[in-house]
Each structure stands twice: as C-alpha cells, then as structure tokens.
C-alpha cells in the first residue's frame, strides 16, 4: 500500500497516536537531549515561591515535561543517553563514569545484603539452640512434675 506524500507528511506531523485535543490540550512535540521526538500533551503545573515568612513572592505555571530534561526544539548538539541513570551526559566519559559509579553502588549493596544475610543466619542458629534448650527444660520439668 502506498501513502500519498501529503498523508505521509500529516502522519509525520501528528504522530501515530491519538491526534487532536487531549483533555483540552493539543499534543505538543518535545525532544529529548539525545534528539528523539516525543509527542504528548503539556503537563501544566502551578507553582508558588514564598519568602522565609511564608508570604507569596511569585507564582505562575510551568510545563513539568521540561523538568524531565525534554526540550521544545531539537537539540543543536545532542547529548548521549545514559542507561545507568536514565539521563543524558555531554560526553562518553560521563556515561562511563556513571556506569562505574552504578557498579560500585551495586557492589556496596551486594556486600550489605550479604552481611545482613550472615547476621540473620547467626541469629537463626541462636534461636534454634534456644529452642533445643527450652525443649530440654520442658522435658526436665515434665519429669519433676511426674515425680510429685
């Protein structure tokens, strides 16, 4: 099946999902810092800024999608996507550094979990010893009560 060039351009402009308005807002195109296009509706949030006494200094609205690092225009110099932190880095060295720090953090968590399992194992041994001793004491008490 062949699509006419006008229809292909319209699909490219609108995207393959729901078109038109969604919740009163039309879809908008955002770009990730690595250059991928995302079509979604704006996530408008209100904000306020207060001074130290709690009085409102300033207020307004913002698009929370921009807080994710998304851009309103395609990036001129795309950044590298980092699968370790789900963010973007300027250089490959930044991605590698992030990978190393993630591996170090995982190793630390693995050591902590191993120590906790070891502690649990020692406590389990102590509990089983106490149960055995309690059984012996119950048996002795039972014999003493039978004598009386």
Residue pairs with C-beta under 8 A, 6 or more apart in sequence:
3 11
14 27
14 39
15 27
15 39
17 27
17 39
18 27
19 27
20 26
20 27
22 41
23 41
25 41
25 42
25 44
26 41
27 39
27 40
27 41
28 39
28 40
28 41
28 42
29 37
29 38
29 39
30 37
30 38
30 39
30 40
30 65
30 66
30 70
30 71
30 72
31 37
31 38
31 70
31 71
31 72
31 73
31 74
31 75
32 38
32 69
32 70
32 71
32 81
32 88
33 69
33 71
33 75
33 78
33 79
33 81
33 88
34 75
34 78
34 79
34 80
34 81
34 88
35 74
35 75
35 78
37 74
38 70
40 65
42 63
42 65
43 63
43 64
43 65
44 61
44 62
44 63
44 64
45 61
45 62
45 63
45 64
46 59
46 60
46 61
47 59
47 60
47 61
47 62
48 56
48 58
48 59
49 56
49 57
49 58
49 59
50 56
50 57
51 57
66 72
69 87
69 88
79 88
79 89
79 90
80 88
80 89
80 90
80 91
80 92
80 94
80 95
81 88
82 88
82 89
82 94
82 95
82 98
82 99
84 95
84 98
84 99
84 101
84 102
85 98
85 102
89 95
89 98
